Amino acid sequence: MLPQTHYDYENRQMCPEPVEHSRAEVRRAQILAAAVDCFRQHGFHGASISQISKAAGMSPGHIYHYFENKEAIISAIVASDLERFLILTAEIRSACNVREAMLARVAEGIDQCLDPLTAGLKLEIVAEASRNPHVAEIVRSADQVCRESLMLTMRDMRHAAGHDDDDTTLAAMVEVFVAMFEGLQIRTIRNQDIDRSIVIPLFQNALRNLLDHTP
């Protein structure tokens, strides 16, 4: 089991958490789980603090004790997703064969992208970012950290294969890589009958072509 960690935005690094969760951490997790359900069902604007507090089984005052507003809740959700992604890319970079380790995790990534509930929540947050500057900053900041970690992972993999890429090339490859996965989130909302058994090998082949790209 991996140790509990959190992401330090100021220093841009993972930091260890105490082994035992405090009551405050448990409460925060309880609120976030309730908020996720409410955002999925009602959307960001449709979900009220009152609804979230009811789903969490606590008073609105308790919600505000841990989160200033709904934007702060979104920030915590995004930070949690970012933390999981950074752990994933760190695991891939630590593998003996980074390329094969990345390809091996494709199926897991596709399953997450094709889960309608997960996809719906992520698209709801992106939609809010399109009209809310504060949420946009939260999303863009996390996206930058994701891209930096993915660039580092791709650089290691490509270097092992004899490629010497500049930052511009790597950045473009990362954008295509991310667009492939994020596109699946939109597709699963529009078409919930996507056959994973067919999509996964095709997706892996497309990813191999991207990872083997020669400028």
C-alpha positions in Angstrom: 0.0 0.0 0.0 1.3 3.4 -0.9 1.9 5.9 1.9 -0.6 8.8 2.3 0.7 12.0 0.6 -0.4 15.4 -0.3 0.7 17.8 -3.0 2.6 20.9 -1.9 1.6 23.5 -4.5 4.2 26.1 -3.4 7.1 23.8 -3.7 5.6 21.5 -6.3 6.4 18.2 -4.6 4.7 15.3 -2.9 4.9 15.4 0.9 4.1 12.6 3.4 1.0 12.7 5.5 0.8 11.4 9.1 -0.2 7.7 9.2 -3.4 8.4 11.2 -6.0 10.7 9.7 -7.3 13.4 12.0 -11.0 13.9 12.5 -10.7 17.0 10.3 -9.4 14.9 7.4 -12.2 12.4 7.8 -14.7 15.3 7.8 -13.2 16.9 4.7 -13.3 13.5 2.9 -16.9 13.1 3.9 -17.8 16.5 2.6 -16.0 16.0 -0.7 -17.7 12.6 -1.3 -21.1 14.3 -0.7 -20.2 17.2 -2.9 -19.1 15.0 -5.7 -22.5 13.2 -5.7 -24.3 16.5 -5.6 -22.3 18.0 -8.4 -22.9 14.9 -10.5 -26.7 15.0 -9.9 -27.4 18.7 -10.0 -24.4 20.4 -11.6 -22.1 23.0 -9.9 -24.7 25.7 -9.8 -27.6 23.4 -9.0 -25.9 21.8 -6.0 -26.4 24.0 -2.9 -24.4 23.9 0.3 -27.6 22.9 1.9 -27.9 19.8 -0.4 -24.2 19.0 0.2 -24.6 19.3 4.0 -27.6 17.0 3.9 -25.8 14.4 1.8 -22.8 14.6 4.2 -25.0 14.3 7.3 -23.8 17.5 8.9 -24.9 21.1 9.2 -24.1 23.9 6.7 -22.0 25.5 9.4 -19.7 22.4 9.4 -19.3 22.6 5.7 -18.2 26.3 5.9 -15.8 25.4 8.7 -13.8 23.3 6.3 -14.6 24.9 2.9 -15.2 28.6 2.4 -17.5 28.0 -0.6 -18.2 25.6 -3.5 -15.1 26.8 -5.4 -13.0 25.7 -2.5 -14.6 22.3 -2.7 -13.8 22.1 -6.4 -10.2 23.1 -5.6 -10.0 20.1 -3.2 -11.5 17.7 -5.8 -9.0 18.9 -8.4 -6.1 18.6 -6.0 -7.1 15.0 -5.1 -7.2 14.1 -8.8 -3.8 15.8 -9.3 -2.3 13.8 -6.4 -3.4 10.5 -7.9 -2.0 11.4 -11.3 1.4 12.4 -9.9 1.6 9.1 -8.0 0.7 7.3 -11.2 3.4 9.0 -13.3 6.0 8.6 -10.5 5.2 4.8 -10.5 5.6 4.7 -14.3 9.0 6.5 -14.2 10.3 4.1 -11.6 9.6 1.1 -13.8 12.4 -0.7 -15.5 10.7 -0.2 -18.9 8.9 3.2 -18.8 7.3 2.8 -22.2 5.8 -0.6 -21.4 4.7 0.6 -18.0 2.9 3.5 -19.6 1.2 1.2 -22.1 0.2 -1.2 -19.4 -1.7 1.5 -17.5 -3.7 2.5 -20.6 -6.6 0.1 -19.9 -6.9 1.5 -16.4 -7.0 5.1 -17.7 -9.5 4.2 -20.4 -11.8 2.6 -17.8 -11.7 5.8 -15.8 -12.4 8.0 -18.8 -15.3 5.8 -19.9 -17.0 5.8 -16.5 -20.0 8.1 -17.1 -20.0 9.3 -13.4 -16.3 10.2 -13.4 -16.5 11.8 -16.9 -19.6 13.8 -16.0 -17.9 15.3 -12.9 -14.8 16.3 -14.8 -16.7 17.8 -17.6 -18.9 19.7 -15.1 -15.7 21.2 -13.6 -14.3 22.1 -17.0 -17.7 23.7 -17.9 -17.6 25.8 -14.8 -14.0 26.8 -15.6 -15.1 28.2 -18.9 -17.2 30.9 -17.2 -15.6 31.2 -13.7 -12.1 32.8 -13.7 -11.3 31.4 -10.2 -12.2 27.9 -11.1 -10.3 28.3 -14.4 -7.2 29.2 -12.5 -7.6 26.1 -10.3 -8.0 23.9 -13.3 -5.2 25.5 -15.3 -2.8 25.4 -12.5 -3.4 21.7 -11.9 -3.2 21.0 -15.7 0.2 22.7 -15.8 1.5 20.4 -13.0 0.1 17.4 -14.8 1.7 18.3 -18.1 5.1 18.9 -16.4 5.0 15.5 -14.8 3.9 13.9 -18.1 6.6 15.7 -20.0 9.2 14.3 -17.5 7.8 10.8 -17.9 7.9 11.0 -21.7 11.4 12.5 -21.8 12.7 9.6 -19.7 10.9 7.1 -22.0 12.0 8.8 -25.2 15.6 9.2 -24.0 15.8 5.5 -23.3 14.7 4.8 -26.9 17.4 7.1 -28.3 15.4 10.2 -28.9 16.6 13.7 -28.0 13.5 15.8 -28.0 13.3 19.5 -27.4 10.6 21.0 -25.1 8.4 22.1 -27.9 8.1 18.6 -29.4 7.5 17.0 -26.0 4.9 19.6 -25.1 3.0 18.9 -28.4 3.2 15.1 -27.7 1.8 15.7 -24.2 -1.1 17.7 -25.6 -2.0 14.9 -28.1 -1.7 12.3 -25.3 -4.0 14.2 -22.9 -6.5 15.0 -25.7 -6.8 11.3 -26.5 -7.9 10.5 -23.0 -10.0 13.6 -22.4 -11.8 12.9 -25.7 -13.0 9.6 -24.3 -14.7 11.4 -21.5 -16.8 13.3 -24.0 -17.5 10.2 -26.0 -18.7 8.2 -23.0 -21.4 10.9 -22.4 -22.5 10.8 -26.0 -22.2 7.1 -26.5 -22.4 4.9 -23.4 -22.2 1.7 -25.6 -18.5 2.0 -26.3 -16.9 -1.4 -26.4 -13.9 -1.2 -24.1 -12.5 -4.5 -25.4 -12.2 -3.0 -28.9 -11.2 0.5 -27.9 -8.4 -0.4 -25.6 -6.1 -2.2 -28.1 -6.8 0.4 -30.7 -6.0 3.1 -28.2 -2.8 1.3 -27.2 -1.7 1.1 -30.9 -2.4 4.8 -31.4 -0.4 5.6 -28.2 2.5 3.5 -29.4 2.6 5.5 -32.7 2.6 8.7 -30.7 5.4 7.5 -28.3 7.5 6.3 -31.3 7.1 9.5 -33.2 10.1 10.7 -35.1 10.1 14.5 -35.8 
